[in-house]
Amino acid sequence: MSLKHNSKPKILVVDDEPDNLDLLYRTFRRDYKVVRSDSGLEALGCLAQESDIAIIISDQRMPQMSGTELLKIAAKDYPDTMRIMLTGYTDVEDLVDAINEGKVYKYVTKPWDATELKGIVEQALETHNLLKIRTRELSQSLRRESLLNSVVNTIRNRRYDNPNASPLKDVLQSIVNTVGEVMEVDAALIKPIDQEISIASSYFLYQRSPVLDPDQVPLPWDSTLWETTQPIIIDEVQAQSKLIDNDDNRRAAFEATKIQSTLIVPLILQNEPSALLALHHCDRSTNGLLMRCNWWRWWQTKRYWRSPKPVLTKKYRISPSGKH
């Protein structure tokens, strides 16, 4: 799986003196995509127009808007940026304001040493990338915990037969919505197969981009998953068509929904298949491997649906063999 990290990181340099601005550009242009601005107001416009600016290097003393004022706004509106202050003054009050209000990563006195400034920018970029990774991991962890909590609540209400507190139909729809969003798929389905579960709907569907046209014929999602005791992974439907071509309805359903890759998993309750979960990618890009890696990485770390009540522990899990 190839990761696209070939583009240069972006930095914004701000100085009202053309010579300094040109020097900053020449210092960093080889390793970074440098966006230049000669005022604080123009810099705010650049931040609004340019995406993914990682670092801001700003002079402190500028007309109309000081560097402190600029970085204060940037810290509020673009908190992911790392902010570096350039100053030709050693006024302690100005430096304290810049650090506290602009949440400055480093301040550098003029005239600066190019090698030292490059090192500071490299450190700032490493910190920026690390914070982005930690933030993304935290967000994913919170979303996955939300998924697990939804599943546990479903099990609890199913076990204690408490439909008034949380109707099973509504909770199953909530679960499939959460699964689809967490796994970042185009479509997710949950299909109950337990005969004891009495629900009017034959399956529950999440779509990233749902069809809003009421006159359009509903797509045959129900035929895109089938009973199995083991997870079924199809990275590329065209290359792995054996499981699909042997059933006319299934083949027609995959063609109609334009599924490119899929994962079908049996959900086991007390040693018996209770439901089926399907995750589909429907676009034309090669992302089946990514879907599989994301799913298995999550599944391997959460082999059991956990609950605060011991009675529910290890009662409901995804099993590759259908065994408890």
N, C-alpha and C positions, 0 to 999 in steps of 0.2 A: 504494500500500500504506500503510495508516494504522497508526501506532504508538500504543499506548495509554500515554500518559504524563500523563493528566489527573489522577490521584490525587495528593494532597499527600504529600510525603515525611514519614516518621515520625521524631519525636525523642522521647527519654525524658528527662524532667527529674526530678532526685532532690534533695530537700532536706527536712530534718526540721522546718524552720520554715515554718508555713503561709503566712505573708505572702510569703516569698521564693518559695515554690512557686506561689502565685497570681500573683505578678508575672512569673515566667517563663512561665506559661501565657498571660497576657494579651499578653506581648511577642511570642510566636511563633504564636498560634492562627490568625492570618489567613493565614499562608503555609505552615504545617505542621500535620500532625495530631499533637497533643501528648499524650503519655501521661505521667501524673503519678504519682509515688511519694514517700512520706515516709520511706522507710528503704531501706537497702541490700538487706535480705532481700526486701522487697516488690519492689524493682526487679529482682532476679533472677527473681522469678516473672513479672513483666511481660515480661522478655526471652524467657522460655520460652513464654509464651502469644501474644505479639504477633510477627508475622513482619515482616521487612523494616524493622526499626528501623535508621535510618542513623546517627544521632548520639545520644550519651549526654552529658547535661550534669549533672554531679554535684557536690554540695557535698563538701568534704573532711572537716570535723569533724562526724560524726554518731554517735549512740549505737549500740551493738551491732556495727555494721560501718561502718568509715570509707570515705570515697570512694576512697582508694587501694586498699583491699581489694576493693571492688566493681569498680573498673575493672581490677584485676588478673585477677579471674575473668572479666570480660567480654572482656578481651583474649585469654584462652585459649579460651573457649567460643564467643565471637561476634567473631572477628577482623575481620570486615568492617565493624564499627561504628567510627565516629570518636568519640574520647573527649575531652571537655573538662572540666577541673577548675575549680571555683569555690572560692576560699579567702579567708578573712578574715585569714589569718596569713601571715607572710613568713619562717617558719622554713625555712631552706635545706635542712635534712635531710628535712623532710616533702616539699618540692617535688621534691627529687632522687628520693626513693622513689616519688612519684606518677608522675614522668616515666619512670623506669626500669622499675618493676614494672607500672604500669597502661598503659604505652605511650601516654601522654597526648599528644594532638595539640596542645592549647594549654591553658595555665592562665590564669585570669582572677581578679584580685583584687577583693574586695568593698570598698566598693559598686561595682558594675560600671556602665559606661555602656551603655545599651540599644542605641544605634546601633553602638557598637564591638562589642558582643556579637553583634548581628545580622550584622555583617560577618564575624566569625570563623566563625559558623555557616554562612554562605553559602560561605565558602572550604572549610570542612570538607565540606560537601555536594558541592562540585565535585570535591574530592579523592576522596571516597567513590565518586562515579559514575565517575570516571576509572579508579579501581582495579578496579571491577567490570567495566568494558569491557575493560581490559587482561587481567584474569584470564580472562574469557570467551574473548577472542581467543586467548590462550595455550592454553587448554584445547582449543579447536577446532583450533588448529594442530597440537597434539600428536596429537589423534585423527586428523587427516587424514594426518599423517606415518605414523601406524600403518597407515592404509589403504594408503598408497603402498608401504610396506615389505611388506605382505602381498601386494600385487599383484606387486611385483618378485620376491619369493621364489617365487611361483607360476610366473612366467616363467622364472626361473632353473632351477627343477626340471623344468619342461616342456622347456626347451631342452637341458639336460644329462641328461635322462632319469634322474632320481635319485629314484625313488618311495619307496625305503626311508627316506630322510632326511625326506621330507615328502610323503605320499601326495596325489596331485592331488585326489582326492575330498574329503579332509579340509580341504585348503587352500582349495578353492573354497567350501566351506561357511563357513570362517572369513572369507573375503573378503566374502561376501554378508552375513554377520552384522555385520562392521565397517562396510560401506557403509550398511546400514540404520540402524545406530546413529549414525554420523557425520551422515548426511543427515536424521535424525530423521523417518523415514517410518513408515507403519504396516506396510508390506510391501515387501520387496525380493527380486528374483529374478535369478539368473544361469542362462542356458540355453545350454550349449555347442551349437554348430552345425557345428563343424569335424569332418569325418568321421574325421580321424585320432585324435581324442580318444575313447578307449574308456572310458566310464564307465557304470556300471549306472543311475545316476540320470539322468532326462531333464532335471531342473532342480534348482536349489538355492534354498531358501526361507528368508527371515528374516521373522518376524512380531513386532511389538512386543508384542502380547498374544496369544500362541499359544493355540489351543484345546486344552484338557487332557482333554476327554471322548473316550475311545477309541472310543465307540460312534457318535460323530457322523460323518456322511459327509464325507470330505475335500473341501475346496473345490477347484474346477477352476482352480487358479492357472496351470496350463500354458497355458490358452487366453487368458490376459490379456496375453501379449506375442507378437509375430509378427515374422518376418524383415523387416528394413529396412536400407537403406544410409545413411539419414539419421536423426537424432534425431527422435522424434515427441513432441510436447508437447500434452497435453490438459488445459487448466486446469479446465474444467468438463465432465464427461462428458455431462450432460443437454443442454448448449448446443452441444457439439461431438460429436454422436453419429454423424456420417457414417461415420467409420472403424470404428465398432463395429456399427452396424445392418446393414452389408452382409455380416455373417457371423453366422449363428444361434448357433453355439457360443461365439463371442466375446461376443455380446450377453448370452447366458445366464450366462457366466462373470463378466462385469462386474456383473450384477444379483446374483449369488450372493455375490460378495465385497464388494459395496457400495462399489466403487471410485468416488471422486469426482473425482480428478485423477491423472494419470499422466505419467511420462516414460520413454520407451523409447530406449535408446542402443545402437548396434552397437559392438562391441569389435573392432578391426582388428589382425590380426597378419600382418606381411609382406604387406600389400596385400590380404589376404583376410579376410572376416568370420570370426571365430573363436567369438564368443559374443554373446549379447544380455543387456543389463542393463535391468531395469525397476524403477522406483521408484513406489510407489503410496501415495496418501492415501485412507483408507477412511472417514474421519469425515464429518460433515455440515457442518463449518465451511468457510468460504471461505478455503482456504489453498493453493490450487493455485498462485497467483501467488507466494506465499512460497516454496513448494517450488522453483519454477522459478528464482527469483532466487538462492536459496541454492545450487542446483546449478550454474547457469551462472557465478556468481561464483567458485566453487571450480574449475570446469572450465577457465575461461579462464586461471586462474593456474597450472594444472598441465596444459598441453596434451600433455605427454609423460610417460609413466611412466619415471622416472629410476632409474638403477642405478649403483652404484659401478663396475661393469664396463663399459667403453666398448662392448663388443660388444652390449650390450642396449639402449643408448641409441637412442631413436626407433624401437624395434622393436614396441612395443605401446602403442597410444594410442587414445583415443576420437576418431573422425573424423566430422564432420557430413556428409561427402560420400562416405565410404568409401574415400578416396584416402590414400596414404601421404604 
